[in-house]
């Protein structure tokens, strides 16, 4: 369900409009351009990232329409001629787009989306594409790391009140679910995207009553099927846990006690959860779950579990919803080709910073999977019309250290970019967020553990075909 009725057409950088007017009033008006979307490095020094946000990009492109108010605003800037404004009044996207599906594991340097359209259309959608990918890929990647650190324990996204505004809360909850979180505290994310929402109580609930015991008892009477009691309002071990145990035994039936839980939001998690587990077990509440929150991230979760913390589930807020450790994903949108007289002419951006030199031409992206292990071995970027015979061995080489070579044999080849728009018509049906989440888990299962490490991960190879490498270096020589 999409309940967002805002007109976001002008959610763009102003230079996209000034450039569009320039194209409109020049020979570039009908020039076909190709742009790639890619990122240069994985946040947090990780080995992989998760693609998320494609559905919102599709919705935006389908809904672009300059209203009379938009046109009047642009007229008031005294920069745009009436012919151009008339063009905008009937503007619609008529080009082609290819992208990797949401939930796909992605790596630096490879195109996760390619846009082919006339220069005005292709340039105009740049900002929205980048802001969506940069946010949702970032949060989905962070969530994936945190969920993996939890080692199979449930993780809920708790970040709405720490997010950078309403959109960051809503779409962050969506991205966190794609990355592996099982639920969210954000109610509207459940309505809009079907991300399961849940929650119990805050410290204020306990403080409202004359006693902690009364607060717990009232809550369990209201929600006896799966009550979770927050035990750190006053003193965790001396009052919180003893009162919770007392109420669980007095109010809940034997069956209901199978589904009760306590939550801890402060203090030394490792020390306290060890003590709490012993107290619960001694009281015959072996099935009572322990949930913890309080500024958690993948490193804290990993460390407390290594120290023996007795935790069944985690609630993670600010450090996931803002990706606090590295809050910028870094997707960019770069011209890679234009069409001249019906032929594709490669374009390249050159920089003294080698990492910022782009890969030219209209391209395809392939992933090699080993038939023996089912694991992804490498990705390959080729020119768009290259055909790889997957019945024969294929030699890969490192595009920066060309003497490093590897021959792929007994492999399955997958083309990663799928059609999204053709001649302005959306030809892609977005899956549900649950299906995207499941796809993400399948994708991660094909990635070697060495690539998934939090620190010093193995470098997953994204190579260029010989033809593309030659083309790139020919262009470099000409400059």
C-alpha positions in Angstrom: 0.0 0.0 0.0 1.4 3.4 -1.0 -0.3 6.3 0.9 2.3 8.9 0.0 0.3 11.4 -2.2 3.0 14.2 -2.4 4.0 15.6 -5.7 7.8 14.9 -5.8 8.4 15.9 -9.4 10.6 18.9 -8.4 12.6 16.9 -5.9 15.6 17.5 -8.1 18.7 19.6 -8.2 18.1 22.9 -9.9 20.9 22.3 -12.3 19.0 19.4 -13.8 16.4 22.0 -15.0 19.0 24.5 -16.3 20.8 21.7 -18.1 17.5 20.4 -19.5 16.7 23.9 -20.8 20.1 24.0 -22.4 19.6 20.7 -24.1 16.2 21.7 -25.2 17.5 24.8 -27.0 20.4 23.1 -28.7 21.2 20.2 -30.9 21.3 18.1 -27.8 17.5 18.1 -27.6 17.0 14.6 -29.0 20.5 13.3 -28.0 20.2 9.8 -26.5 22.4 9.4 -23.4 23.4 6.4 -21.2 24.0 6.9 -17.5 25.3 4.3 -15.0 24.5 4.3 -11.2 27.2 2.7 -9.1 29.1 3.2 -5.8 32.8 3.3 -5.1 33.3 1.7 -1.7 31.4 -0.4 0.8 30.4 1.4 4.1 32.2 0.4 7.3 35.1 -1.2 5.3 32.8 -4.1 4.6 33.0 -6.6 1.7 29.5 -6.3 0.3 26.4 -4.1 0.1 22.6 -4.7 -0.4 20.6 -3.1 -3.2 17.3 -1.5 -2.0 15.0 1.3 -3.1 14.1 0.3 -6.7 10.4 0.3 -6.1 10.4 3.9 -4.9 12.4 5.0 -7.9 9.9 3.3 -10.2 7.0 5.0 -8.5 8.6 8.4 -8.9 9.4 8.0 -12.6 5.9 6.8 -13.3 4.4 9.8 -11.5 6.5 12.6 -12.9 4.2 15.4 -14.0 4.8 19.1 -13.9 1.7 20.8 -12.5 0.6 24.3 -13.4 2.0 25.4 -10.0 5.4 23.9 -10.9 5.4 25.7 -14.3 4.4 29.0 -12.6 7.2 28.6 -10.1 9.8 27.9 -12.9 8.4 30.9 -14.9 9.0 33.1 -11.8 12.7 32.3 -11.9 13.1 34.2 -15.2 15.5 31.6 -16.5 13.3 29.4 -18.7 11.7 30.3 -22.0 8.1 29.6 -22.8 8.9 26.9 -25.3 10.8 24.9 -22.7 8.0 25.4 -20.1 5.5 24.2 -22.6 7.7 21.1 -23.1 7.7 20.5 -19.3 4.0 20.7 -19.1 3.7 17.5 -21.1 6.9 15.9 -19.8 7.1 12.2 -19.3 9.8 9.6 -19.1 10.1 7.8 -22.5 13.4 6.0 -22.1 14.8 2.6 -21.0 16.1 1.5 -17.6 17.9 -1.7 -16.4 18.6 -2.4 -12.8 19.6 -5.2 -10.4 16.6 -6.4 -8.3 16.2 -5.2 -4.8 17.9 -7.5 -2.2 20.7 -8.3 -4.6 24.3 -8.3 -3.1 26.2 -5.6 -4.9 29.9 -4.5 -5.1 31.8 -1.3 -5.8 32.3 -0.2 -9.4 29.5 -2.2 -11.0 26.4 -0.6 -12.6 23.4 -1.3 -10.4 21.2 0.7 -12.8 21.6 2.0 -16.3 19.4 4.7 -17.8 19.0 5.2 -21.5 16.9 8.2 -22.5 17.2 11.5 -24.2 19.5 13.8 -22.4 16.8 15.9 -20.7 14.9 12.9 -19.3 18.0 11.0 -18.3 19.5 14.1 -16.5 16.3 15.1 -14.8 15.8 11.8 -12.8 19.4 11.8 -11.4 18.8 13.3 -8.0 15.8 11.2 -7.0 17.6 7.9 -8.1 20.6 8.8 -6.1 18.8 9.9 -2.9 16.7 6.7 -2.8 19.6 4.3 -3.5 22.0 6.2 -1.2 19.6 5.9 1.7 18.0 2.5 1.3 21.2 0.7 0.2 23.0 2.2 3.2 20.4 1.1 5.8 19.8 -2.3 4.2 23.6 -2.9 4.2 23.9 -1.8 7.9 20.9 -3.9 8.9 22.4 -7.0 7.1 25.6 -6.6 9.1 23.7 -6.2 12.4 21.5 -9.2 11.7 24.5 -11.4 10.9 26.1 -10.3 14.1 23.0 -11.5 16.0 23.7 -15.1 14.8 20.1 -16.1 14.2 18.5 -14.1 17.0 15.7 -11.8 16.1 16.5 -8.2 15.4 13.8 -5.5 15.4 14.3 -2.0 13.9 13.7 0.6 16.6 15.0 3.8 14.9 12.1 6.0 14.0 12.6 8.6 16.7 16.3 8.9 15.8 15.8 9.0 12.0 16.5 12.1 10.0 12.9 12.9 9.4 9.7 11.0 8.5 10.9 9.6 5.1 14.1 8.4 6.7 12.1 6.6 9.3 9.6 5.0 6.9 12.0 4.0 4.1 14.7 3.2 6.6 12.3 0.6 8.2 11.7 -0.8 4.8 15.4 -1.1 4.0 16.2 -2.6 7.4 13.6 -5.3 6.8 15.1 -6.1 3.4 18.5 -6.3 5.1 17.2 -9.0 7.5 15.4 -7.3 10.5 12.3 -9.2 11.4 10.1 -6.3 12.5 9.9 -2.6 13.1 8.7 -0.2 15.8 7.3 2.1 13.0 3.6 1.5 12.7 3.2 3.4 9.3 5.9 1.1 7.8 3.6 -1.8 8.4 0.7 0.0 6.7 2.7 1.2 3.7 5.1 -1.7 3.1 3.9 -4.7 5.2 6.9 -4.6 7.5 5.6 -6.3 10.7 5.2 -3.7 13.4 5.4 -4.4 17.1 6.1 -2.9 20.5 5.4 -3.1 24.2 6.0 -0.3 26.7 8.3 2.6 27.6 9.7 3.5 30.9 7.0 6.0 31.3 4.4 3.2 31.5 6.1 1.9 34.6 6.5 5.4 36.1 2.8 6.2 35.6 1.8 3.6 38.3 2.4 3.7 42.0 4.6 0.6 41.8 6.5 -1.4 39.3 4.6 -4.5 40.3 1.2 -2.8 39.5 2.5 -1.6 36.1 3.7 -5.1 35.2 0.5 -6.7 36.4 -1.8 -4.3 34.5 0.2 -4.9 31.3 0.1 -8.6 31.6 -3.7 -8.5 32.2 -4.1 -6.5 29.1 -1.7 -8.5 26.9 -1.4 -12.0 28.4 -0.6 -13.8 25.1 2.9 -12.4 24.6 3.8 -9.8 27.2 7.3 -8.2 27.3 8.1 -6.2 30.5 10.7 -3.5 30.6 12.7 -4.2 33.8 15.3 -1.4 34.0 13.2 1.6 35.1 14.4 1.3 38.7 16.7 -1.6 39.6 17.0 -4.5 37.2 18.1 -7.3 39.6 16.5 -6.1 42.8 13.1 -5.0 41.6 12.6 -5.3 37.8 13.2 -9.0 37.3 11.7 -10.1 40.7 8.5 -8.2 39.9 8.3 -9.5 36.4 8.7 -13.1 37.7 6.0 -12.5 40.3 3.6 -11.1 37.8 4.3 -13.8 35.2 3.4 -16.5 37.8 0.4 -14.7 39.2 -1.3 -13.5 36.0 -0.3 -15.8 33.1 -1.4 -19.3 32.5 1.1 -22.1 31.9 0.7 -21.7 28.2 1.0 -17.9 28.3 4.3 -18.2 30.3 5.7 -20.0 27.3 5.6 -16.7 25.3 6.6 -14.1 27.9 9.7 -11.9 27.7 11.6 -9.2 29.5 13.5 -6.3 28.0 16.6 -4.6 29.1 17.5 -1.1 27.8 20.5 0.0 29.9 23.4 -1.2 31.9 26.1 -3.9 31.4 24.2 -6.2 29.0 26.5 -9.1 29.3 26.6 -9.1 33.1 22.9 -8.4 33.6 21.6 -10.9 31.1 23.7 -13.7 32.7 22.2 -12.9 36.1 18.7 -12.5 34.6 18.9 -15.9 32.9 19.7 -17.6 36.1 16.9 -15.8 38.0 14.4 -16.7 35.3 15.5 -20.4 35.1 15.5 -20.7 38.9 11.9 -19.5 38.9 10.9 -22.1 36.3 10.7 -19.6 33.5 13.2 -21.3 31.1 11.1 -20.2 28.1 11.0 -16.5 29.0 13.0 -14.6 26.4 15.5 -11.8 27.1 15.4 -8.9 24.7 18.0 -6.1 24.8 18.3 -2.6 23.2 20.4 0.6 23.9 22.6 2.0 21.1 23.6 -1.4 19.7 25.4 -2.1 16.5 27.1 -5.1 14.9 30.3 -4.8 16.9 28.6 -4.4 20.3 26.3 -7.4 19.5 29.2 -9.5 18.4 31.2 -8.7 21.5 28.5 -9.3 24.1 27.6 -12.6 22.5 31.3 -13.6 22.5 31.3 -12.7 26.3 28.4 -15.0 26.9 25.5 -12.6 27.1 22.2 -14.4 27.4 20.1 -12.6 24.7 17.3 -14.0 22.6 16.4 -10.8 20.6 17.8 -7.4 19.9 16.1 -4.0 19.3 18.4 -1.7 17.3 17.7 2.0 16.7 19.9 5.0 16.0 23.1 3.2 14.8 21.1 1.3 12.2 18.6 3.8 11.0 21.3 6.5 10.5 24.2 4.0 9.8 26.0 6.1 12.4 29.4 4.6 11.9 29.4 5.7 8.2 26.3 7.6 7.1 27.1 8.1 3.4 26.7 5.3 0.8 28.2 7.2 -2.1 26.2 6.1 -5.2 27.0 8.3 -8.2 25.3 8.9 -11.6 27.7 9.1 -14.5 27.4 9.5 -18.2 28.9 6.4 -20.0 27.8 6.8 -23.6 25.7 8.8 -26.1 24.2 7.8 -29.4 25.5 9.4 -32.6 23.9 8.6 -36.0 22.4 5.5 -34.4 25.6 4.2 -33.0 26.8 4.1 -29.4 29.7 6.4 -28.7 31.5 5.6 -25.3 32.2 8.4 -22.9 34.6 8.4 -20.0 35.3 10.7 -17.0 38.9 11.0 -16.1 40.4 12.0 -12.8 43.7 12.1 -11.0 42.0 10.0 -8.4 42.1 6.6 -10.2 39.0 5.4 -8.3 37.0 8.2 -10.0 37.8 7.2 -13.5 34.6 5.7 -15.0 34.0 2.7 -17.1 32.7 3.8 -20.5 30.0 2.4 -22.9 26.6 0.8 -22.5 27.4 -2.3 -20.4 26.1 -5.6 -19.1 26.9 -7.1 -15.7 27.4 -10.9 -15.1 27.9 -13.0 -12.0 29.8 -16.3 -12.1 28.6 -19.0 -9.7 30.5 -22.2 -9.1 28.5 -25.3 -10.0 30.4 -27.2 -7.3 29.7 -24.9 -4.4 26.8 -22.6 -5.6 28.9 -19.7 -4.4 29.5 -16.4 -6.3 33.0 -16.3 -7.5 33.3 -13.0 -9.4 31.4 -10.4 -11.3 32.2 -9.3 -14.9 31.3 -6.0 -16.6 31.2 -6.3 -20.4 30.2 -4.2 -23.4 26.4 -4.5 -24.0 26.6 -6.7 -27.0 29.3 -9.1 -25.8 28.1 -12.7 -25.6 29.8 -15.2 -23.2 29.7 -18.9 -24.0 29.2 -20.4 -20.6 30.0 -23.9 -22.0 33.6 -22.9 -22.3 36.2 -21.7 -19.8 36.5 -18.0 -19.3 39.6 -16.1 -18.2 39.1 -13.2 -15.8 41.8 -10.7 -15.0 42.1 -7.9 -12.4 41.4 -4.6 -14.3 44.0 -2.8 -12.1 46.6 -5.6 -11.7 46.2 -7.3 -15.1 48.7 -10.0 -14.4 46.3 -11.4 -11.8 44.2 -13.9 -13.8 41.8 -16.7 -13.0 40.1 -19.1 -15.4 36.5 -19.9 -14.6 35.4 -23.5 -15.3 32.2 -25.4 -14.4 30.3 -22.3 -13.7 26.8 -20.8 -14.1 26.5 -17.3 -15.5 23.8 -14.9 -14.4 23.0 -11.6 -16.1 22.4 -9.2 -13.2 20.6 -6.2 -14.8 17.0 -6.7 -15.7 14.7 -4.5 -17.8 12.7 -2.0 -15.7 11.4 0.5 -18.3 11.1 0.1 -22.0 10.2 3.1 -24.1 8.9 4.8 -21.0 6.6 1.9 -19.9 7.4 0.0 -16.7 7.8 -3.7 -17.6 8.9 -4.8 -14.1 6.6 -5.9 -11.4 8.0 -5.1 -8.0 7.9 -8.0 -5.6 6.6 -7.6 -2.0 9.0 -6.4 0.6 8.8 -9.9 2.2 9.9 -11.4 -1.2 12.7 -8.9 -1.5 13.9 -9.8 2.0 13.8 -13.5 1.2 15.8 -12.8 -2.0 18.4 -11.0 0.0 18.8 -14.0 2.3 19.2 -16.3 -0.7 21.7 -13.8 -2.2 23.8 -13.7 1.0 23.9 -17.5 1.1 25.9 -17.5 -2.2 28.6 -15.2 -0.8 31.7 -16.7 0.8 32.1 -16.1 4.5 35.4 -14.4 3.8 33.6 -11.6 1.9 31.0 -11.3 4.7 33.6 -10.5 7.4 33.1 -7.3 9.3 36.8 -6.4 9.2 39.4 -7.0 6.5 37.0 -8.9 4.2 38.2 -10.7 1.2 38.0 -8.5 -1.9 35.3 -9.8 -4.2 36.4 -9.4 -7.8 34.5 -7.1 -10.2 36.4 -7.5 -13.4 36.2 -6.0 -16.9 36.0 -8.0 -20.1 39.1 -7.7 -22.3 37.1 -5.7 -24.9 35.8 -3.2 -22.3 39.3 -2.9 -20.7 40.8 -2.2 -24.1 38.1 0.4 -24.9 38.7 2.2 -21.6 42.4 2.4 -22.1 42.1 3.6 -25.7 39.9 6.5 -24.4 42.4 7.2 -21.7 45.2 7.4 -24.3 43.2 9.9 -26.4 42.8 12.3 -23.4 
